[in-house]
Amino acid sequence: MTNLTLTPALALGDDALVLSHRLGEWAGNAPVLEEEVALANIALDLLGQARILLSLAGDEDELAYLREERQFRNLQLVEQPNGDFAHTIARQLYFSVYQQLLFDHLATGGTELAPLAAKAVKETSYHRDHAEQWTLRLGDGTDESHTRMQRGLDALWRFTGELFEPVDGLDAPWAALHDEWTTRITALLERATLTLPQGPQRGAWTAGGGRQGLHTEPFGRMLAEMQHLHRSHPGASW
Amino acid sequence: MVTTTALTALEEKLLAAAGSVPDPELPVLTLAELGVLRGLRLASPDRVEVQLTPTYTGCPAIEAMSADIERVLHEHGIPEVEVRTVLSPPWTTDAITAEGRRKLAAFGIAPPRPAGPAGGPVTVDLTIRCPHCGSTDTTLLSRFSSTACKALRRCETCREPFDHFKEL
């Protein structure tokens, strides 16, 4: 685990791994069976991405199970706890629109990430569609669902600025992606009778972000759960 | 997409054998009908290399497919079999053969329509025919079903729920 440098594969692989784990936490807890299955399927797609990306960066299992919190390079957005269903949908919306835009760009480039991006972007379209349909339904639903959806969007807004901060070694038109992301989110929230959050897209207290290995408090607890079995039984298989 | 150079008679035979392996999750389809076999090459008389592409990035069936291909080719007298996973170009539901589509429908799974451009908008409300009664009056229940590659729908005519192999 020495010589760990931030590579684009590590950053994007960690995004996929951490969000996959968070979505997996819905198993047994989702509001309806169909959503249990949907969230698990999205988690599975993300886990597939993580395995390929982390294998480009090193040994996938060592990277997933034996790193400390500060060595993870994922965005703070994806490590945020699930909250209620609307909160999870807000996180899915912000992330899947970002991921589709970024992977669309990477798919046409000549980097080692291109084959994975070209494949994953098709799956990401379904993730985005799922998040958009639910945002519309909850936003334009009952007073209660509207309130909760807006609350989720507002609470996660301060983690969205980090999505478009340049990643070392990853050549992408970050400002243009950010503009396009804002345009799409704005249009969707309008259709859903929701309001685009107005606050800063970064917490005033942050001394850096996930890409630098600085994470929010809930992430440590998530990692403890995710890594517990592997660390307690090194080398175990089944 | 299968190979760029012509196959020898033996390679043809081995490719047919590998292609006849049933999909572990949809056993009505063979790997050839699913369109996931990308190539086969006899590297030496004892060694064959097979290229396999996953349907979905996280599809857990890929490991069972690899093991089944190895077993079948061992049975055809090849001691060394290497199955490599290739991602590019990405698999699409357009790679499912006409016979594969017919078998899916007969099995009760609505086959995929022609896929749109990668990353494009996902169309969710075009007509999908009920595989049980043939009605076109069907509605989407969930974009994700028993596996990532299927959506769950219901027929409004015969009231039966069914899986739809969604376009990718």
Contacts between the chains, C-beta under 8 A, distances in Angstrom:
chain1	res1	chain2	res2	distance
A	34	B	141	6.3
A	34	B	142	3.8
A	34	B	144	7.7
A	34	B	152	6.7
A	35	B	142	7.6
A	37	B	142	6.7
A	37	B	144	5.5
A	37	B	145	6.6
A	37	B	146	7.3
A	37	B	152	8.0
A	38	B	142	5.8
A	38	B	143	6.3
A	38	B	144	3.9
A	40	B	144	7.9
A	41	B	144	4.0
A	41	B	147	7.4
A	41	B	148	4.3
A	42	B	144	7.2
A	44	B	56	7.6
A	44	B	58	4.1
A	44	B	60	7.6
A	44	B	148	5.8
A	45	B	56	6.1
A	45	B	57	5.8
A	45	B	58	4.9
A	45	B	148	6.0
A	46	B	58	7.1
A	47	B	58	5.0
A	48	B	54	7.5
A	48	B	56	6.6
A	48	B	57	3.3
A	48	B	58	2.6
A	48	B	59	6.9
A	49	B	57	5.3
A	49	B	58	7.2
A	51	B	58	7.6
A	52	B	57	6.7
A	52	B	87	7.3
A	100	B	119	6.4
A	103	B	119	7.5
A	104	B	119	5.0
A	107	B	118	7.3
A	107	B	119	7.4
A	114	B	88	7.5
A	115	B	87	4.0
A	115	B	88	3.8
A	115	B	90	7.7
A	116	B	57	7.3
A	116	B	87	6.0
A	118	B	87	7.6
A	118	B	88	6.5
A	118	B	89	7.2
A	118	B	90	5.2
A	118	B	118	6.7
A	119	B	54	8.0
A	119	B	57	5.8
A	119	B	87	5.2
A	119	B	88	7.6
A	119	B	90	3.9
A	119	B	91	7.5
A	120	B	57	5.4
A	121	B	118	6.1
A	121	B	119	4.5
A	122	B	90	6.4
A	122	B	92	7.7
A	122	B	118	5.2
A	122	B	119	6.5
A	122	B	168	5.3
A	123	B	56	6.2
A	123	B	57	6.2
A	123	B	148	7.4
A	123	B	168	7.4
A	124	B	119	7.7
A	125	B	119	5.8
A	125	B	120	7.2
A	125	B	121	7.6
A	125	B	122	5.1
A	126	B	122	6.0
A	126	B	143	6.1
A	126	B	144	7.7
A	126	B	166	7.5
A	128	B	122	8.0
A	129	B	122	4.3
A	129	B	124	6.9
A	129	B	143	6.6
A	130	B	143	5.4
A	130	B	144	7.4
A	133	B	124	7.8
A	133	B	143	7.7
